[in-house]
Amino acid sequence: MPYPRAFYYMLGVIGIILIGFWPSYFAVAPASPWQFHAHGIAASLWVLMVTAQCWTAHRKAQLPLHRTVGMASLFLFPFLIAG
């Protein structure tokens, strides 16, 4: 695999997302409109799916799960665009 540490980089990306969106979304989430929540949930799921794919790609026994997560991302795509 060309990026053996991609999973760790994705964990860093998640940390940066949490820090970056804390003041504008996470800290005021109860007062946010539903559209913000729809976008936040879709985008967060997408980042978690990419992280899961990075992790499963390097474990040969996890390749079926890797493929399943990839196919599930096709279902998530319209929600991500709509958000």
Phi, psi and omega in degrees: 000138186286337183233080185292341180254016183300325179301317180292323176295322179293324175297322175295320178297319178298318177298317179295321177298315180299316179293315184292323182262002181300307184291327186267343181227299188297321181288334182244022185304320180297334181265001183279148176289162184299331180296322177296320179294319179299315179294316181297319180292314180297315181292320179295318177299320180297316179295320178294325178292320177297318178297316179297320179294323176298319182289315185285335182295333183266002176242105188305325180289345183263007182299324175298321176294321177303313180292321179296317178296321177297318178292323179295331179294334176293326176290324182286333186307313180298325178291324178294317178293318180295326180289000000 
